[in-house]
Amino acid sequence: MKPITVIGFLGSQLDSGRGAGRWSKWRPSVAITQHEDMVVARMELLYTRSHIDLARLVQKDIATVSPETEVHLVELPIRDPWDFEEVYGALYDWTSSYHFDSDSAQYWLNITTGTHVAQICLFLLAESRTIPGVILQASPPKRQVDGAAGNYALIDLDLSRYDALATRHAQAQQDAVAFLKSHIPTRNPRFNQLIAEIEQVAGRSRAPMLLVGPTGAGKSFLARRMYELKKARHQISGAFVEVNCATLRGDSAASTLFGHKKGAFTGAAAERAGLLRTADQGLLFLDEIGELGADEQAMLLMAIEEKRFYPMGSDKEVSSDFQLIAGTNRDLRLEVSAGRFREDLFARINLWTYNLPGLAQRNEDIEPNIDHLLVQHAQQTHRTERFNAEARKRYLQFAQSPQALWSGNFRDLHASVTRLATLSTSGRITEDQVEAEIGRLQWLWKRPEAVASSLDSSAEVALEALLPGDAIEAMDLFDRMQLVSVVRVCRSASSLSEAGRQLFQASRAQRAVVNDADRLRKYLQKFGLSWDLVCAAR
């Protein structure tokens, strides 16, 4: 066992006593050296000049009860023992010059004596590991007996040494990560690792953060969750303020962000605080920050660095201490190279940059997100909707395939699940409804040029090859033009169902039971046509 060095303040009251009666009194500094189960090799007894006589007496008494203990008297230049700055400064200066040898000795910091300020200072120095020791708390015996040493307890402030505390800390961190993900059991390793790091940064840093990702990847949602997490931890007290920079143009851009003085420009009939001031002590989320103009970028840089800025038309600075999270779907490195984004502003917001993957890059997370969206829908509508087994299998098969572009990311998925849940029958989403929804998504993601080519007038349709001449002459021009368009779509589609989904893409959403193929079949039958006949001339 390494030799023990005790560091503590002289107790001007608890350690006092000059006559023979002092030996019948419990005196902490003396009692610490009286325990039979341990030997104090050295004591650093801290005192102020006015208590030098008492310090020497305690030193003499310890030599009597524990000759093996070397007591070193340390005078600290403290005039007011209740002045935190003075006490901490004196202690810090002494510890800075003291040679701690943890390999050869163990250090116990006695917080039983001294003012509350002195005890707190010792605690802080131990917690920061400035003094590499443990806390010693002594207490008197339950029944006073002459020479009784009382009791003592040791507290190690290194939390990693306590299994239960370490487990609770780990659980708290897991709960925070789950909160940022809305408790969705995501499976994508890259995304889970990214969120875990974001939780750490959000809890430990006030520096700006940049979220990069395509539209609908969840930047705004994640920023709000970080705000709620910080507020729950009492790290911020202000509001969450969100603005899409793509909506800011002209004078309104600077006015919206930085505020303006009355009369600053035409239409400025009253003073405006601006969103940066509204976000004071809170969190400001600037989505699509790459859309900001050059002037606003310069003003924002000053506001981030100095927490001060000038509202429009004002010669008086205002202040706002906000935390910034920025979002963008652009590569700001390219914007800087092209001269459209300030390099110094990019450097300032680029300390913590996270790329949020799109939904198509997180195939394994589609299923848990579907379940989460169905739970949300049930909470909002008070109706529980579920997939039939085959319907769920078919939807996931498509949703996780290369054909599912998810160009709108989670917005597309949210809309898709909402449609399925709304149109479900008796709480069940069927395979027919899934097929219809797949067709709707395929239509949504079809490239404009592909749509145009499918309806291109160059794809001539000769009704004469399908209908008798007298039947064509009996048709109104409206019906002929409509039929020609329908035949074009049929010939460009791979199946009767796909053609029906394209042709009835709007009205089908209003039907409780969707059967596009049957509707198209009946339409063709009105003219004596069939799918096979129409497509034979493809």
C-alpha positions as CSV (number, residue, x, y, z in Angstrom):
1,M,0.0,0.0,0.0
2,K,1.3,3.4,-0.9
3,P,2.1,5.9,1.9
4,I,-0.8,8.3,2.6
5,T,-0.5,12.1,2.5
6,V,-3.5,14.0,3.9
7,I,-4.1,17.5,2.7
8,G,-6.5,19.7,4.6
9,F,-7.3,23.0,6.3
10,L,-6.7,23.6,10.0
11,G,-10.1,23.7,11.8
12,S,-10.1,27.0,13.7
13,Q,-13.0,25.7,15.8
14,L,-13.1,21.9,15.5
15,D,-9.3,21.5,16.0
16,S,-9.2,24.1,18.9
17,G,-8.4,23.5,22.5
18,R,-5.4,24.2,24.7
19,G,-5.8,22.7,28.1
20,A,-5.8,19.0,29.1
21,G,-9.5,18.8,28.3
22,R,-8.7,19.0,24.6
23,W,-7.9,15.3,24.7
24,S,-11.5,14.4,25.5
25,K,-12.7,16.4,22.5
26,W,-12.9,15.0,18.9
27,R,-10.5,17.1,16.8
28,P,-10.6,16.0,13.1
29,S,-7.0,16.8,12.1
30,V,-5.7,14.9,15.1
31,A,-8.2,12.1,14.9
32,I,-7.3,11.3,11.3
33,T,-3.9,10.1,12.5
34,Q,-5.4,8.0,15.3
35,H,-7.0,5.3,13.2
36,E,-5.5,1.9,13.8
37,D,-6.3,0.5,10.4
38,M,-4.2,3.0,8.5
39,V,-1.1,5.2,9.0
40,V,-0.8,8.8,7.7
41,A,2.7,9.2,6.5
42,R,2.5,12.9,5.9
43,M,0.0,15.7,6.6
44,E,0.0,19.0,4.7
45,L,-1.9,21.2,7.2
46,L,-3.0,24.4,5.6
47,Y,-3.6,27.5,7.8
48,T,-3.6,31.3,7.8
49,R,-1.2,33.5,9.7
50,S,-3.7,34.4,12.5
51,H,-3.9,30.7,13.4
52,I,-0.2,29.9,13.6
53,D,-0.2,29.0,17.3
54,L,-3.1,26.6,16.9
55,A,-1.4,25.0,13.9
56,R,1.8,24.4,15.9
57,L,-0.2,22.9,18.8
58,V,-2.0,20.5,16.5
59,Q,1.3,19.6,14.9
60,K,2.7,18.8,18.4
61,D,-0.4,16.7,19.4
62,I,-0.2,14.6,16.2
63,A,3.4,13.9,17.0
64,T,2.2,12.6,20.4
65,V,-0.5,10.2,19.0
66,S,1.2,9.3,15.7
67,P,5.0,9.8,15.8
68,E,5.2,8.2,12.3
69,T,3.2,11.1,10.8
70,E,5.2,14.0,9.5
71,V,3.1,17.2,9.8
72,H,4.1,20.0,7.4
73,L,2.6,23.4,8.2
74,V,1.6,25.4,5.1
75,E,0.7,29.0,5.5
76,L,-1.6,30.4,2.8
77,P,-1.9,34.1,2.1
78,I,-5.7,34.3,2.6
79,R,-7.2,37.4,4.2
80,D,-10.9,36.5,3.7
81,P,-11.5,32.8,4.0
82,W,-15.1,33.4,2.6
83,D,-13.8,35.0,-0.6
84,F,-14.0,32.2,-3.2
85,E,-11.6,33.8,-5.7
86,E,-9.0,34.5,-3.1
87,V,-9.2,31.0,-1.5
88,Y,-9.2,29.2,-4.8
89,G,-6.3,31.3,-6.1
90,A,-4.2,30.6,-3.1
91,L,-4.9,26.9,-3.2
92,Y,-4.2,26.7,-6.9
93,D,-0.9,28.5,-6.6
94,W,0.2,26.1,-3.9
95,T,-0.8,23.0,-5.8
96,S,0.9,24.3,-8.9
97,S,4.2,24.4,-7.0
98,Y,3.7,21.1,-5.1
99,H,5.3,18.0,-6.3
100,F,2.6,15.3,-6.5
101,D,4.1,11.8,-7.0
102,S,1.1,9.5,-7.5
103,D,3.4,6.5,-8.3
104,S,4.8,6.7,-4.8
105,A,2.0,8.1,-2.6
106,Q,-1.7,8.4,-2.4
107,Y,-3.4,11.7,-1.6
108,W,-6.4,12.3,0.6
109,L,-8.1,15.7,0.7
110,N,-9.7,16.4,4.0
111,I,-12.9,18.5,3.6
112,T,-14.0,18.0,7.2
113,T,-12.4,21.3,8.3
114,G,-12.1,24.8,6.9
115,T,-14.9,27.1,5.7
116,H,-17.4,25.9,3.2
117,V,-15.6,27.9,0.6
118,A,-12.4,26.1,1.4
119,Q,-14.1,22.7,1.2
120,I,-15.6,23.6,-2.2
121,C,-12.3,24.7,-3.5
122,L,-10.6,21.4,-2.5
123,F,-13.5,19.5,-4.1
124,L,-13.1,21.4,-7.4
125,L,-9.3,20.8,-7.4
126,A,-9.9,17.1,-6.9
127,E,-12.6,16.9,-9.5
128,S,-10.4,18.6,-12.1
129,R,-7.5,16.2,-11.1
130,T,-5.4,19.3,-10.3
131,I,-4.8,17.4,-7.1
132,P,-4.7,13.7,-8.0
133,G,-6.4,12.4,-4.9
134,V,-9.6,11.3,-3.2
135,I,-12.0,13.2,-0.9
136,L,-11.7,12.4,2.8
137,Q,-14.7,13.0,5.0
138,A,-14.2,12.4,8.8
139,S,-17.0,12.2,11.4
140,P,-17.0,12.0,15.2
141,P,-17.7,8.8,17.1
142,K,-21.4,8.1,17.9
143,R,-20.5,8.2,21.6
144,Q,-17.7,10.4,22.8
145,V,-14.8,8.5,24.4
146,D,-11.5,10.0,25.3
147,G,-9.0,9.4,22.4
148,A,-11.7,8.0,20.1
149,A,-10.8,8.6,16.4
150,G,-14.4,8.5,15.0
151,N,-15.0,7.4,11.4
152,Y,-13.9,8.4,8.0
153,A,-15.1,7.8,4.4
154,L,-13.2,8.1,1.1
155,I,-14.8,9.4,-2.1
156,D,-13.1,9.0,-5.5
157,L,-14.4,11.6,-7.9
158,D,-13.3,9.6,-10.9
159,L,-16.8,8.4,-11.9
160,S,-15.3,5.7,-14.2
161,R,-14.4,3.8,-11.1
162,Y,-18.0,3.4,-10.1
163,D,-19.8,0.7,-12.1
164,A,-23.3,1.8,-11.2
165,L,-22.6,5.4,-12.1
166,A,-20.9,4.4,-15.3
167,T,-23.9,2.3,-16.2
168,R,-26.3,5.2,-15.5
169,H,-24.1,7.6,-17.6
170,A,-24.0,5.2,-20.5
171,Q,-27.8,4.7,-20.3
172,A,-28.4,8.4,-20.2
173,Q,-26.2,8.8,-23.3
174,Q,-28.2,6.0,-25.1
175,D,-31.5,7.7,-24.1
176,A,-30.2,11.0,-25.6
177,V,-29.3,9.3,-28.8
178,A,-32.6,7.5,-29.0
179,F,-34.3,10.9,-28.4
180,L,-32.5,12.5,-31.3
181,K,-33.8,9.6,-33.5
182,S,-37.4,9.9,-32.1
183,H,-36.8,6.4,-30.5
184,I,-36.8,4.9,-34.0
185,P,-34.6,1.7,-33.9
186,T,-32.5,2.7,-36.9
187,R,-30.2,0.0,-38.3
188,N,-27.9,1.8,-40.6
189,P,-24.4,1.7,-38.9
190,R,-23.2,5.0,-40.5
191,F,-26.3,6.9,-39.4
192,N,-26.2,5.5,-35.9
193,Q,-22.6,6.4,-35.5
194,L,-23.3,9.9,-36.8
195,I,-26.1,10.5,-34.4
196,A,-24.1,9.2,-31.4
197,E,-21.3,11.8,-32.2
198,I,-23.9,14.6,-32.7
199,E,-25.3,13.8,-29.2
200,Q,-21.8,14.2,-27.7
201,V,-21.1,17.5,-29.5
202,A,-24.6,18.9,-28.7
203,G,-24.0,18.2,-25.0
204,R,-20.4,19.5,-24.8
205,S,-20.1,22.3,-27.4
206,R,-21.7,25.7,-28.1
207,A,-19.8,26.0,-31.4
208,P,-21.8,26.3,-34.7
209,M,-22.8,23.0,-36.4
210,L,-23.4,22.4,-40.1
211,L,-25.9,19.7,-41.3
212,V,-25.4,18.8,-45.0
213,G,-27.9,16.6,-46.8
214,P,-30.6,16.5,-49.5
215,T,-34.0,18.1,-49.1
216,G,-36.1,15.9,-46.8
217,A,-33.2,14.1,-45.1
218,G,-34.3,15.5,-41.7
219,K,-32.0,18.5,-41.1
220,S,-34.7,20.7,-39.6
221,F,-36.1,17.8,-37.5
222,L,-32.7,17.0,-36.1
223,A,-31.9,20.6,-35.3
224,R,-35.2,20.9,-33.3
225,R,-34.4,17.6,-31.4
226,M,-30.9,19.0,-30.5
227,Y,-32.6,22.1,-29.2
228,E,-35.0,20.1,-27.1
229,L,-32.1,18.0,-25.7
230,K,-30.1,21.1,-24.8
231,K,-33.0,22.7,-23.1
232,A,-33.8,19.6,-21.1
233,R,-30.2,19.6,-19.9
234,H,-30.5,23.3,-19.0
235,Q,-27.8,24.3,-21.5
236,I,-30.0,26.9,-23.2
237,S,-33.0,28.8,-22.0
238,G,-34.2,30.7,-25.1
239,A,-36.4,29.8,-28.0
240,F,-35.8,27.7,-31.1
241,V,-35.9,29.9,-34.2
242,E,-35.9,28.5,-37.7
243,V,-35.7,30.2,-41.0
244,N,-35.2,29.0,-44.5
245,C,-32.7,31.3,-46.1
246,A,-34.0,30.5,-49.6
247,T,-37.1,32.5,-48.8
248,L,-35.1,35.7,-47.9
249,R,-34.6,38.2,-50.7
250,G,-33.6,41.9,-50.9
251,D,-34.1,44.2,-47.9
252,S,-36.3,41.7,-46.3
253,A,-33.4,39.3,-45.9
254,A,-31.3,41.5,-43.6
255,S,-34.4,42.8,-41.9
256,T,-35.7,39.3,-41.1
257,L,-32.4,38.2,-39.7
258,F,-30.9,41.3,-38.0
259,G,-34.0,43.5,-37.6
260,H,-34.3,47.2,-38.6
261,K,-34.9,50.6,-37.3
262,K,-38.1,52.4,-38.1
263,G,-37.7,54.2,-41.5
264,A,-34.7,52.1,-42.4
265,F,-36.2,51.5,-45.9
266,T,-39.4,52.0,-47.7
267,G,-42.2,50.2,-45.9
268,A,-40.3,50.0,-42.6
269,A,-43.1,51.6,-40.6
270,A,-42.1,50.1,-37.2
271,E,-38.9,48.8,-35.6
272,R,-38.3,45.1,-35.9
273,A,-36.2,43.0,-33.6
274,G,-35.1,40.3,-36.1
275,L,-34.7,36.6,-35.7
276,L,-31.1,36.7,-34.3
277,R,-32.3,38.7,-31.3
278,T,-35.3,36.5,-30.9
279,A,-32.9,33.5,-30.7
280,D,-30.9,35.1,-27.8
281,Q,-30.0,32.4,-25.2
282,G,-31.6,29.9,-27.6
283,L,-30.9,28.1,-30.8
284,L,-31.0,29.6,-34.4
285,F,-31.4,27.1,-37.3
286,L,-30.5,28.7,-40.6
287,D,-31.7,26.2,-43.3
288,E,-30.2,26.5,-46.8
289,I,-27.6,28.9,-45.5
290,G,-25.9,28.7,-48.9
291,E,-28.8,30.9,-50.3
292,L,-27.8,33.9,-48.2
293,G,-26.6,37.0,-50.0
294,A,-23.1,38.4,-49.6
295,D,-24.1,41.3,-47.3
296,E,-26.1,39.0,-45.0
297,Q,-23.1,36.5,-44.9
298,A,-20.8,39.3,-43.7
299,M,-23.3,40.5,-41.0
300,L,-23.8,36.9,-39.9
301,L,-20.1,36.3,-39.5
302,M,-19.8,39.2,-37.2
303,A,-22.8,38.1,-35.2
304,I,-21.4,34.6,-34.7
305,E,-17.9,35.8,-33.7
306,E,-18.7,38.8,-31.6
307,K,-22.3,38.2,-30.6
308,R,-23.0,41.7,-31.8
309,F,-24.4,43.3,-35.0
310,Y,-26.1,46.4,-36.4
311,P,-29.8,46.3,-37.3
312,M,-30.6,47.9,-40.6
313,G,-30.6,51.7,-40.5
314,S,-29.2,51.7,-36.9
315,D,-25.8,53.1,-35.8
316,K,-26.2,51.3,-32.4
317,E,-25.1,47.7,-31.9
318,V,-27.3,45.1,-30.3
319,S,-26.2,41.8,-28.9
320,S,-27.5,38.3,-29.0
321,D,-25.9,35.1,-27.6
322,F,-27.4,32.3,-29.6
323,Q,-26.2,28.8,-30.7
324,L,-26.2,28.3,-34.4
325,I,-27.0,25.2,-36.5
326,A,-26.9,25.7,-40.2
327,G,-28.3,23.4,-42.9
328,T,-27.6,23.1,-46.6
329,N,-28.1,20.7,-49.5
330,R,-25.2,22.3,-51.4
331,D,-21.5,21.5,-51.2
332,L,-20.3,24.8,-49.6
333,R,-16.8,24.0,-50.6
334,L,-17.8,24.4,-54.3
335,E,-19.7,27.6,-53.4
336,V,-16.6,29.0,-51.8
337,S,-14.5,28.1,-54.8
338,A,-17.1,29.8,-57.1
339,G,-17.1,33.0,-54.9
340,R,-20.7,32.6,-53.9
341,F,-20.0,31.9,-50.2
342,R,-17.6,33.6,-47.9
343,E,-14.6,31.5,-47.1
344,D,-14.3,32.9,-43.6
345,L,-17.9,32.2,-42.8
346,F,-17.6,28.7,-44.0
347,A,-14.5,28.2,-41.8
348,R,-16.5,29.5,-38.9
349,I,-19.5,27.1,-39.3
350,N,-17.4,24.1,-40.5
351,L,-16.1,23.0,-37.1
352,W,-18.7,20.3,-36.8
353,T,-20.1,19.2,-40.2
354,Y,-22.3,16.2,-40.6
355,N,-23.6,14.7,-43.8
356,L,-27.0,13.2,-43.4
357,P,-27.6,10.4,-45.8
358,G,-30.8,10.3,-47.9
359,L,-33.4,7.6,-47.4
360,A,-32.3,5.6,-50.5
361,Q,-28.8,5.3,-48.8
362,R,-30.5,3.9,-45.6
363,N,-32.5,1.0,-47.0
364,E,-32.4,-0.9,-43.7
365,D,-34.0,2.1,-41.9
366,I,-37.1,2.2,-44.1
367,E,-39.0,-0.5,-42.2
368,P,-38.6,0.9,-38.7
369,N,-39.5,4.4,-40.1
370,I,-42.7,2.9,-41.6
371,D,-43.7,1.5,-38.2
372,H,-42.9,4.8,-36.5
373,L,-45.1,6.7,-39.1
374,L,-48.0,4.3,-38.6
375,V,-47.8,4.8,-34.8
376,Q,-47.8,8.6,-35.4
377,H,-50.8,8.3,-37.7
378,A,-52.7,6.3,-35.1
379,Q,-51.9,8.9,-32.4
380,Q,-53.3,11.7,-34.6
381,T,-56.4,9.9,-36.0
382,H,-57.1,7.5,-33.1
383,R,-57.3,4.7,-35.7
384,T,-54.8,1.8,-35.9
385,E,-53.8,0.8,-39.4
386,R,-51.6,-2.2,-40.2
387,F,-50.3,-4.0,-43.3
388,N,-51.4,-7.4,-44.3
389,A,-48.4,-9.7,-44.3
390,E,-48.2,-9.9,-48.2
391,A,-48.9,-6.2,-48.5
392,R,-46.0,-5.4,-46.1
393,K,-43.7,-7.7,-47.9
394,R,-44.5,-6.2,-51.3
395,Y,-44.2,-2.6,-50.1
396,L,-40.8,-3.2,-48.5
397,Q,-39.7,-5.1,-51.6
398,F,-40.3,-2.1,-53.7
399,A,-39.3,0.5,-51.1
400,Q,-35.8,-1.1,-50.7
401,S,-35.3,-1.7,-54.4
402,P,-33.2,0.5,-56.8
403,Q,-36.5,1.5,-58.4
404,A,-37.5,3.4,-55.3
405,L,-35.7,6.7,-55.7
406,W,-37.1,8.4,-52.6
407,S,-36.0,11.7,-54.2
408,G,-38.0,13.6,-51.5
409,N,-36.5,11.4,-48.8
410,F,-38.6,11.2,-45.6
411,R,-41.2,13.6,-47.0
412,D,-42.0,11.1,-49.7
413,L,-42.1,8.2,-47.2
414,H,-44.3,10.2,-44.8
415,A,-46.7,11.1,-47.6
416,S,-46.8,7.5,-48.9
417,V,-47.5,5.9,-45.5
418,T,-50.2,8.6,-44.8
419,R,-52.0,7.8,-48.1
420,L,-51.9,4.0,-47.3
421,A,-53.2,4.5,-43.8
422,T,-55.9,6.9,-44.9
423,L,-57.2,4.6,-47.7
424,S,-56.9,1.4,-45.7
425,T,-60.1,-0.7,-45.1
426,S,-61.0,-1.9,-41.6
427,G,-57.6,-1.1,-40.3
428,R,-55.8,-3.2,-42.9
429,I,-53.6,-2.1,-45.8
430,T,-54.0,-4.6,-48.6
431,E,-51.8,-5.7,-51.4
432,D,-54.0,-4.0,-54.0
433,Q,-53.6,-0.7,-52.1
434,V,-49.8,-1.2,-52.0
435,E,-49.7,-1.8,-55.8
436,A,-51.7,1.4,-56.3
437,E,-49.3,3.3,-54.1
438,I,-46.3,1.9,-55.9
439,G,-47.7,3.2,-59.1
440,R,-48.3,6.6,-57.6
441,L,-44.7,6.8,-56.4
442,Q,-43.4,5.6,-59.8
443,W,-45.4,8.4,-61.4
444,L,-44.0,10.9,-58.9
445,W,-40.4,9.9,-59.5
446,K,-40.7,9.7,-63.3
447,R,-38.3,12.1,-64.9
448,P,-40.0,15.0,-66.7
449,E,-38.3,14.1,-70.0
450,A,-39.6,10.6,-69.7
451,V,-43.1,11.9,-69.1
452,A,-42.8,14.2,-72.1
453,S,-41.6,11.5,-74.4
454,S,-44.5,9.2,-73.4
455,L,-46.9,11.9,-74.5
456,D,-44.8,13.2,-77.4
457,S,-46.9,14.1,-80.4
458,S,-44.4,12.3,-82.6
459,A,-45.8,9.1,-81.3
460,E,-48.7,9.1,-83.8
461,V,-51.8,7.1,-83.0
462,A,-53.9,6.2,-86.0
463,L,-57.5,5.5,-84.8
464,E,-58.3,4.2,-88.3
465,A,-56.2,1.1,-87.4
466,L,-58.3,0.5,-84.4
467,L,-61.9,1.6,-85.2
468,P,-64.1,1.6,-88.3
469,G,-64.3,4.8,-90.3
470,D,-68.0,5.5,-89.5
471,A,-67.3,5.0,-85.8
472,I,-64.6,7.6,-85.9
473,E,-66.8,10.1,-87.8
474,A,-69.6,9.6,-85.1
475,M,-67.2,10.7,-82.4
476,D,-66.8,14.3,-81.1
477,L,-63.4,15.8,-81.6
478,F,-63.0,15.9,-77.8
479,D,-63.6,12.1,-77.6
480,R,-61.2,11.4,-80.4
481,M,-58.4,13.5,-78.8
482,Q,-59.0,11.9,-75.5
483,L,-58.9,8.4,-76.9
484,V,-55.7,9.2,-78.8
485,S,-54.0,10.3,-75.6
486,V,-55.2,7.2,-73.7
487,V,-53.8,4.9,-76.5
488,R,-50.5,6.7,-76.3
489,V,-50.2,6.1,-72.5
490,C,-51.3,2.4,-73.0
491,R,-48.6,1.8,-75.6
492,S,-45.9,3.4,-73.4
493,A,-46.9,1.4,-70.3
494,S,-45.7,-2.0,-69.3
495,S,-49.1,-3.2,-68.1
496,L,-52.8,-2.4,-68.0
497,S,-52.4,-1.5,-64.3
498,E,-49.5,0.8,-64.9
499,A,-51.4,2.6,-67.6
500,G,-54.4,3.0,-65.3
501,R,-52.3,4.4,-62.5
502,Q,-50.9,7.1,-64.9
503,L,-54.2,8.0,-66.3
504,F,-56.2,8.2,-63.1
505,Q,-53.3,9.5,-60.9
506,A,-55.5,12.3,-59.3
507,S,-59.0,10.8,-59.0
508,R,-57.7,7.5,-57.7
509,A,-56.6,9.2,-54.5
510,Q,-60.3,10.0,-53.7
511,R,-61.5,6.4,-54.0
512,A,-61.9,4.0,-51.1
513,V,-61.2,1.0,-53.4
514,V,-58.7,1.5,-56.1
515,N,-58.8,-0.6,-59.3
516,D,-57.2,1.4,-62.1
517,A,-56.9,-1.6,-64.4
518,D,-60.7,-2.2,-64.3
519,R,-61.5,1.5,-64.9
520,L,-59.2,1.6,-68.0
521,R,-60.6,-1.7,-69.3
522,K,-64.2,-0.3,-69.1
523,Y,-63.1,2.9,-70.8
524,L,-61.7,1.0,-73.7
525,Q,-64.7,-1.2,-73.9
526,K,-66.9,1.9,-74.6
527,F,-65.2,2.0,-78.0
528,G,-65.1,-1.7,-78.5
529,L,-61.4,-1.9,-77.8
530,S,-59.3,-4.1,-75.5
531,W,-55.8,-3.9,-74.0
532,D,-54.4,-6.5,-76.4
533,L,-55.8,-4.8,-79.4
534,V,-54.6,-1.3,-78.4
535,C,-51.1,-2.5,-77.7
536,A,-50.8,-4.9,-80.7
537,A,-49.5,-2.1,-82.9
538,R,-46.8,-0.9,-80.5
